[in-house]
Amino acid sequence: MADTNTQKIDQIAGTEVQLEKTLEQSGLESISASPEAQFESTVAEALSTVTETAQTAKSDVQDYVQYAQSQDIFPEEFNEINKLNLEFGTTIDSWSQDFNKTIDEVKADNLDPSIAASAGVEPSLKDPTLGVTAESLRARENIPAEAPAAEVAIPPAAENQPVESPAIYDLAPIPEKSKEASAEPEPIKIDIPDMVPEEPAQPTGYTQDDLEDLAAAVRAYEQANPKRFKYKEWTMFSMIPSFMRKKDAWSHKLEIAYSTSKAKKWAEKILTAKPGIEFSRAKTALQRLDDHRIEASQQLLKQIAERLKPRYEKRKKLEAKAQFEADEIEKYTAQVENYRGAVEQWGKYPDIMAQIRAEIQPRINAINKRKERLGAIRLKAMPLLKEIAEMEAQKKKYETFTGPDRFNDIFSKLRKGPEKSS
Amino acid sequence: MTLQEKIEKVKKAQEKFLSNVDALSKKYKQDVQNIMKTVDSRKIAAIKKELGI
């Protein structure tokens, strides 16, 4: 039976070809212009379109998958996309099969001449056996077509096709490092004002040079007036006032060191002591002056300490503020530096980096703003620090002024007398 | 069924197929976009953490 059918099919197919040749030779209207030809043409065109569309759609999907993979996606998201991809392919295949089925059904509709006749369709010129075509015979006998025209062959998308980035995102070019971002960061210099005075205060008082000068003067006086050294001790001591008068610097230092009116009174007694008769009085005055100096120094130190205290507190607050700004600058600078590193690492994702940059930019601005604040704090602190430095110098001066020893040195030298010339 | 009706049926089936594929493609793209947005969010979070912001 199958052989018979096959022969019949071949016979019909041969008849079709023969008929077409006959038509061409007889100059009749081409078969392609007939309704049947139009139908075949429509079917062929539809199949071609559907096949191409399905193929393109699948290929697009592959592009998306490859694009997604190129974006270093996480496994979870990759699986989701894969799942979508599979569903997509399955659905397209299903629709393609539906379409093919429809085509087959439409074509198979030619098989039943009675239906065709009832529908008013004349037998085809191609079908001398009243509507039986080779294909319809195959369908009737359930013989699979060797090369069914209705097959929608959807080749798998080529995996190695060059992937064009689908327009999922508006893939703007990777932003060049803008001025703000690419500019080399200014080194963050935490410029905390120098809290230490540049030059240490020079302690005032009697220096070794002064004493040497005094001794030299005494020796010169002795040589010039040998008779007056009869009473060596008081004579030499009497040199002190005159020497002091001559030495403005010494006098000035005394005035500074003993800055109270009481101290000045004692100092004046020394300065005005008369040789010989006021030795004892001057010596006592000197001792009282020294005692008073110690007391006055302590008093002054106390006053300085009281004045320093609020200034230290103020300085501490300013230092804390400066440190806060410096810390913030350091923190933001580190973030900006990290961002620059991230740009290199993640630069191929401009949209992501654009969002990160939007958060970094305020920090860049903040760095500059905090630098300004730091500068303002420094300016504000400068006069305070200068004041503190001056007070600390005063304090150091009074702390290191060892009056009694110095006066003892003077007395010692004076009592020792001038060196005898050989 | 007349030939004209068959042609119409084929065309209709073709249109339906194309329309469905178009809609499915759009939905697929939208789904992928949403997934990629999630990916971006995760990446941004990771980068922020790395930057300490």
Interface residues (C-beta under 8 A of the other chain):
Chain A: P35 E36 Q38 F39 T42 V43 A46 T49 V50 T53 A54 A57 D60 V61 Y64 A68 Q71 D72 I73 F74 E77 E80 I81 L84 F88 T91 I92 W95 S96 D98 F99 T102 I103 V106 D109 I115 A119 G120 V121 P166 I168 Y169 K331 A334 Q335 N338 Y339 A342 W346 Y349 D351 I352 Q355 I356 E359 I360 R363
Chain B: M1 T2 L3 Q4 E5 K6 I7 K9 V10 K11 A13 Q14 F17 L18 N20 V21 L24 S25 Y28 K29 D31 V32 Q33 I35 M36 T38 V39 D40 R42 K43 I44 I47 K48 E50 L51 G52 I53
